[in-house]
Amino acid sequence: MKTVLYVPLDDRPANLDDVIVQGKAAGIHIVTPNLGDIQNRLDSEKTTEGTKLLGTSAPTYGIPTNIYTFILQHAAQVDGFIISSDMLAYGGLIGSRQLREDGGDAYPDYDQETTRLLNVIQVIKEKYPRKPVYVMDTVMRLATTSFADGLALDAYNESRALMQQPRQAYTEFEDIINGYNLSPDGVEYGETTFFNKEQYYNTRQHKFKTNLYILDQLARKGYIDFLAVGVDDANTQGVQINEINYVEARINEWLGGTNGQNPERAIILPDADGLGHALVARMANQLLRGGAKTRYAVNYYGPHGSTIINTYEYMDVHENVARHIDIVGGVLVADAAYPGDAEGTTSLDMSSELDRMTNGPSGKPGPKPGVDIEIIAITALDQVQAAVERLTSISEQGLPAVLIDFVGKGPANVDVAEALLNSPYTGRVLGYSAWNTPGNKIGLAVGMGQSRYAFVTTEKRASALHEAVDAHGSLLFKRFLKDYYYKAVAIADIRTYSRAHALYTNVATLADQNMVLFNSEEDYAHLQKLLRDLMQTYTAGLASKTAFAQGNVAIKQIRDCDVLYVKYCNAALDYANPDFIWGRAFEITLSPQVTLR
């Protein structure tokens, strides 16, 4: 079994628990830091006056010095590294947004401690040059973090509204960091009420210097084998755009990219919480398949992804899919919208990716004809049955599939989920997600699919195949249990109770964003019990659906174009497992255990 050192973005399930299970499904042991060193939490203390909340404080961030030590202590024993620069340098994603009194000194000597921490990447690559080193970095998002360091929802809304306003265009680094507050006409934006704008810009300066340091001092010099840069909470205009364009230009200039991307060295795209899945997939593909390119087709059931740009992203869905495929080590060879006919056949348009596949006008040959994995992307509710028919057709032909629900705007769409769960072929898919932004959905689903594919096409040991398929079944089951049953159904009961029992009148409509502080201990205990009772009910309900019913099959192995299957037997959820990891309704721990035989 291969072992991979993994430093997550933070300890939320999408970045930690699910990635560990994803690794097990691919026969990879994921080694992570101590939980106390990567823990991130919202504010844990409050000040009040009667029934009014005056403020919150005391968030929890990771401990970068301990992460540094962890990497050095385990470097000799692992086969590869996946490192979040945000955790290594700032203690996690929300730590990287913490407002600062200054933006650091002049680049590259902007912060001696930050660069010391980041240079551990150079240390491990020099000592173990044959071990893959992958890094995930983020371009700082537009908004502040709600209920961290005393910043409430008003600060989030005000900061996001201001930071998505258009900025004057700059291409030089110093101009960018000094021009954050300038409109296209060169006029400064006005003062803010709910957050300190200057401190925000200091934070942005410091983070962008870190982005540059990683590109310039680490990736450019070959200490990073692959860099995935996620743009968190983005927009088609605003304070991030100059930064995005600058990163793309450096990928072109320093890392041999084209149009700001290089599938072999660095990709920048809208995502953050899906990057762990995507890089584990790339690592699995490298360690198990020697980096062989997996050929993908994507079929859109509804509008083509090139016509869709999410409110929280700057890149259209199709480009986002293509770039995620680059990250995981695949190549997109075909795409189409409204595909399929009564016989289940499809006409795939090769033109959109042909130039990239063949490296443009050089005439180098692209991949051999054919598809290894098909992504079924559902973008319209009225096309869901056509999507299910397509899933049926390709599954019967032995072609693995990945499912992504883009109809649901954050959680799964109820009707889409029910249609998928009523199909026995959904239990066979290699990946699925409907969670959060399109970038998150793509990263989770395609990451699951690629890592699993790398394993089932190379592993021959029966014991390893058996252990891994239980992990895959558990993660696939979890995605439906969370993305659908919790995020689209059960969460409404949690929010209703929390808001109805808010301790403070001025946060009653958003009490569920920090229930530990905004609800009483008794009510929080009730909310935990409500959550656990609901998820027991929904676990039983999901286990009875056709997709996961006893006797239905999942893919165990793909060997010489033949697919071997194993049957679902049981699904269970420990009663005490579901919990509000951040004390808010939005995010829960959830670890169902599925067995197959």
N, C-alpha and C positions, 0 to 999 in steps of 0.2 A: 504494500500500500504506500502510495506517495504521501508525503507530508508537506503542507504549505503553511508558512507563517502568515497570519492575516491580522493586520491592524485595522479595525473597522472605523467608519466615520463616527459612530457612537454606538450605544448599546441598545438602541431600538431594534425590535425583532427583524425588520427588513434588512438591517445592516449587520446583524449578529446571529440570532437564533436560526433564521431561515438560511443564511449562508452556510452555517455549520451543517445543517441537514442537507442542503444542496451538495456540499462536498461529500457527505456520506453516500448520497445517491450516485455519485461519480467515483466512488472508491477512493476518495481523498480525505485524509485526516487534516482537519483545519485546526491549527494551534493559535490560540488567541491570548491576549494579555489577561491578567487578573481582572475580574469584573469591577473591582473597586478603582482600578486605574483607568477604565474607559467609561465609567458611569457619567451620564449627563442627566440632569434633572432641572425642571423649572424651579422658580422661587419657592422656598419652603417656609418662609416667615412672613408675617403680615403685621401691619399697624391698622387699627380700627378706631372708630368713634361711634359708639352706639351701633346702629344698623348700617353704617357707612364704612366702606373699605377705603382707607386712606392711601395704602400702598403695599407693595410686596418687595421682598428682597431674599438674598441668600440662595442663588442657584448653585448647582453642582456641575463642575466640568471635570474632564479627565486630567491625568497627571502626566504631562509630556516627558518629564525626566525619567519616570518609571517605564514609559513606552520605549524610550531610547535604550534603557538597560535591557528590557525584554528582548528587543531586536538583537542586540549583541549576544545575549546569553543563549539564544536559540538558533543563531545563524548556522552553526555547524551541523545541526541535526536535521535541517529541513531541505526540501528539494527546490523550493522557490519562495518568493516573497511578494505579498500584496500589501501595500502600505498606504494608508490614508494620511496625506500630508496635513490635513486639518487636525486630526487627532495627535499626530506627532508634534506639530508646531503650536497648536492652540488648545488642545484638550477636547477636540470635537467640533462638530459643525456649529453649534450655538456658541461655543467658545470663540470661534473665529469671527463672530459678529459682535463680540463684546465691545462696547464703546470705549474709546481710548482717549487719553489726554494729549497724545501726539501721534504722528504717523510714522515715527522712527526717523533715523538719520538718512543721509543720502545713500542711494543704492550704489554698490552692492553691500556696503557696510551699514545697513539700516538697523540691524538688531543682532548683536553678537550672540545672544542666547538662542534666538530663532534659527540663525544659520548654523550654529553648532549642532542643534537638534537635527536639522535637515541633512547635515553632512554625514549622518550615520548611513544614509543611502550610498554615498560614495565609499564609505568604509567597507560595507558588506559586499559591494560589487567588486571592489579591488581585491578583497580577500577570497571571494567565491565567484570568479568571472563567468563560470559556466551555469550558474543558477539564475533562472529568470527573475528579474526585479521589475515588478509592475507597480506603478504609483497612480493613485487617484487624487486629483486636486479639484478644487472648486473655485469658480468665479463667484465672489460674494453676491448674495441675493439683494433684491431691491429693499425689502422690508426688514425692520428690526424683529426680534423674537418677542412674542407676546408673553408677558408674565415671567420674564427673565431679567434680572438686574433692575427690577422696578418698572420696566416698560410695559404698559398695558396695551389693550387692543387699540386704543386711540392712537398710540404711537405707531403701531403696526400700520394702521390705515393711512395715517398722515405720511409716514415715511414712504410707503409704497406708491401713494399717489404722486408725491413729489419726485421720487426717483425714477418714475416711468415717464416723466416729462422729457421732451427732446433736449439734447445737449449739443453744444457746438462741437463740430467734428474735428478731431485731432488724430494725428498718426504717430507723433513722438511721445515717448514715455513720460517725460517730465511735463509736457503740455497736458497730457491726459490726467495725471494725478493733481495737477494744479487747476484744472478746468472743470472739476466735478459740478460746480454750482452755476455754470454759465449756460444760458439758453443759446439756441442757434444764432441769435442776433448779438450775442456777447453780453447780454444783460443778466445780472445776478438774480437768482430766485430769492424770494423773500424769507423772512424769519419763520421759524417753526414754533409750535405751541407745546406739543406733547413729547418731543425728543430733542436732544441737543444736536443740531445739524452739523456743527463743526466737529464734534466728537465722532459722529457718524462718518464724516469724510476722513478723519484721521484713521479710523478703522479700515475704511476702504483703501486708503493709501498703503497702509501696512500690509493688508492682504494682497494687494496687487503687486507690491514688491516681492512678496513670497511667491506669487504666481510667476513672476519674471525670474526669480532666483532658481526655481525648479526647472524652468525652460533653459535658462542660460548656463547655469553652473552645474546642473545635474543631467538633464536630458541631452543637451547639446554636446556634452563631453562624453556621452556614452555610458553614464552610470545608471541610467534608467532604460530598460529594454522596451518598455511601452508605457506611455503616459495617457491616461484618460482624464480629460478636464470637463467637469460637469458645471453647467451654468444653472445655478439654483434659483428658482422663482424669478423668471425672466420676463421680457417683453420685447416686442419688435422695435421699440425705441426706448431711450432712457440712458441712465448713467452707466449701464453695463456695455453699451454698444461699442464705444471706443475701445474698451478693454477686450471685448470679444474679437474685434477686428485686429487688434494688436497681437493677440495670441495666435490668431490664424496666420498673420504675416510672419511671425517668428517660426511657426511650424513650417511654412513654406521656405523661409530663408535658411533656417538652421537645421531642420529635420527632413528636408527633401519632400515637403508636402506639395500638394496641388489643391488649389481652392481652399487652403487652410486646413487640409486633412492629409494624413498619411497613415493608411491602414496598417503599416508595419511598425510605426513608431509613435504616433500621437493622433488622438481624435478629440475634438471639442464638440459638445452637443448639450442640449437641455436635459439634465438629469442630475441626481445626486444619490438618492436612496437606492437606485438600481445599479450603481456602479460596482458594488461588491459582487453582486450576482454575475455581472458581465465579465469582470476580471477573473473570477473563479472559473468561469467558462473558458476564457482564453487560456488560463493556466492548465486546465484539464486537457484542452485541445493540444497544448504544447507538450505536456508531460506524457500523455497517453497516445497521441497521434502524430507527434513530431511536428506539429504546426500545420498539418495538411488542411487545405481550405475546404470547409463544408459549404456546399452549394445550396443556396436558399432561393425559394420563390415566395412572393407575398401576393396574396389575393385579397382585395378589398371588397367586402360585401356591404356596399353602400358607396358613398363618394370616395374617389381615390384619395390616398393620404396626402398627395401634393396639394390638395385643395383645402386642407384643414390645418389651422394654426391655433393652438390652445391659448387661452388667456394668460397662462403662466409660462409660456415658452416663446422663443423667437424664431424657431425653425419649424417648418411644416412636418407633419407626421411621417410622410414617406421618407423625407431626408433623414429624420430621426431614426426610423427603422433601419435604413441603409447604413447609417453611421454606427448604430448598435451592432449590426452584423459585422462591421469592420472590427469593433472592439473584441467581440467574442472569437474572432479568428475565422470568420466565414466570408463569403462573397455573395452578393445578391445578383442572381443571374436572370431573374424574370419578375415582372410585376404586372398586375392588371386590376381593373375595377369592374364591378358587376360581372364577374366571370361565371362560366358554367352554363350548361343547357340541360335539357331533360335527361340526357344520358350521363351527366356528370362530367363531361369533358370540358376543357377550357383552352382558350387561346391566349398564350402568354406573350406579352410584348417585350422583346429583348432589347429594344433600342435604348431605353432609359438608362441602363447600366452598361451598355456594350463598350462605350469608350473607356470607362474606368476599368472594366474587366480586362481589356486588351491593352491597357496603358496608353490609350489615345492613338495618335497617328503612327506610332512606332511599328505597328503591325504585329506585335508579339501575340501569340495565341492565348485565348482565354481558357477557362476551365473546359473540360470535356462536357459534351452535352449531357443534360440530365439534372435532376434535382435530388438532394439528399433529405432536406427538410422543407416542408411547406408551412408558411405562416398564414393562418386564416384570421384576417383582421376584420372584425365586424364594426362597421361605421354607421350603419343604419338599422333600426329595429325591423323594418319591413323586409330586410334581406336575411334575417337570422335563419329562416328555414332553408334558404339556399345555401347558407354556410354549413348547416348541419348535413345537408345532402352532399356537399363537397367533402366534408369530413368523413362521411360514410364511404364515399367512393375511393378516396385515397387510402383510407385505412384498410379497406378490403384488398387494395393492391399492395399493402405492406409499406406505404410511404409514411414516415413519421410526421406528426403535425405539432404545431404550436398554436394555441388559441389566445387572442387578445380581444378584450371587450372595450372598444372605444366609445360605445354608446353611453355607458355609464359615466357620468361626469365626476369621477372620484371613487365611488364604490361601483360595484357591478350593477348593471341594469337588471332588474328583477326578471323581466320577460326573457332577456337573452340568457341569463343564468339558468332559468327553468328549462328553456329549450335545449341548452347544452347538456344539462343533467339528465334529461329524458332520453339522451342518446347513449347507447352502450359504448360507442367509439370514443366518447370523451374520457373514459377511464384509461384509454390507451395513449393519450397525448403526452408529449415529452415536456410541455410547459404550458402554463396558463397564468394570466393575471388580468385583473380589472382594477387594481389598487392605485389610487391617487392620480397623478398627472400622466399624460401619455408617455413621457420619457420614463417615468417609474414603471409603468405597465410593461413597456417594451423591454427595459433592462431586466426586470424580474422574469418575464416569460421567455425571452430569447436566451437569457443566461441559464435558466433551468434546462431549456431544450438542448443547447449546445453542450453543456457539461455532461448531461445524461447521454447524449448521442456519442460523445467521445468514449464513454465508458462501455456502453452496450455493444459497440462495434469493435472493441478491442479485448475486453475481458473474457476469459474462457473458464476460469475457476468457478465451479458451482457454488461453493460457499460464499465467495465474494459477490457473485451475482445475486444470491439469495438475500444477503444482508443489505445490499444496495437497493434492491427493489422495494423493500419495506420503507426505506428512507424516502425514496421517490414517491411512493404511494402516499406516505404521510404528508409530504410537502404539497403534493397536488391536491389532496383532500383539504389541507389547511388553507390553501388559496381560496377555494370555494367557501369554506367555513367562515373565513375572515372577510374576504372581498364581497361576498354576497350576504351570508346569514348575519354577520355582525354589522358590517359597514352599511348595508342597505336596509337592514330590518331591525336587529336588536338595538342598535345604537339610538334609535328614536325613543325607546323606553328609558334608556339610561339618561339621555338628555332631558326628557320630560320630567323625570323624578328629580334630577339634580337641580334644574332650574326652578321647579316648584318648591324646593326646600332650601333655596339659597339663604345664607345667613345675612347677606348684605343687599340692600335694595338697589345700589348702583351697579351691581354686577349680576343681577338676577337672570338676565337674558343670556349670560355667558358663563354661568356658574360651572358648567361642565368642562371648561377649559383649565380649571385647576381645582378639582373637587376636594382635594386634601385641605385646601385653605378656605374654599367658599362654601363647603357643606360641613355640618357637624360631624364629629367622630361616629355618632350613631347612624347618621344618614349615609356616611361613606361606607360603613360596614354593611348597611342595607344595600347600597349600590353594588358592592362586591358580591353579595349573595344573589342579588338580582341577575348580575352578569353571569355568575356560575350556573344558576338554574336555567337561564335562557340558553346558554351554550351547551348544556347537557341535552336539552330538548332538540336543539338544532343539529347537534352531532348525530343523534339518533335519526333525525329526519334526513340528513344528508346521506347517512349510511344506507338508507333504504331507497335512495334514488337509483335509477337504472345504471348510471355511470359507475357507482361504487357498490352496487348490490353484490351480495355473496354469489360467487360463480362467474361474475363478469371478469374480463381479462385486462391485464396491463402488459406492456412490452417488457420482457425480461432480457432479451438478447437479440441482436441482429448479427447474423453470421452468414456470409456468402449470399447475401440478398434474401436469405430466409429469416423470418421473424419468429422468435419463440416467445410464448406467452406464459403468464402465471395468473392465478385467479385470486380476486379479492376474497378475504375471509372474514375480517373483523375490523372495526374502527372503534376506538375508545378515546375519551378525554378525561384525564385526571380531574376530579371535581375542583381541587384547589388551584389548578394550573392557570385558568384565565384570571388576569389581573390588569389593573390600570398602571402600566409601567411608569408613566409620567404623571400619574394622578389626574389624567384628563380622559375624556371619553374617546377622543380621536384615535388613541393608540392603545392596544392591549397585547399582552402576551397570550399565546395560544399555540399549544403543542400537541395536537392529536397524534395518536399512534395507530397506524394502519398495518395490518399483517396480510401477506399474500402467500399463497402456496401453489 
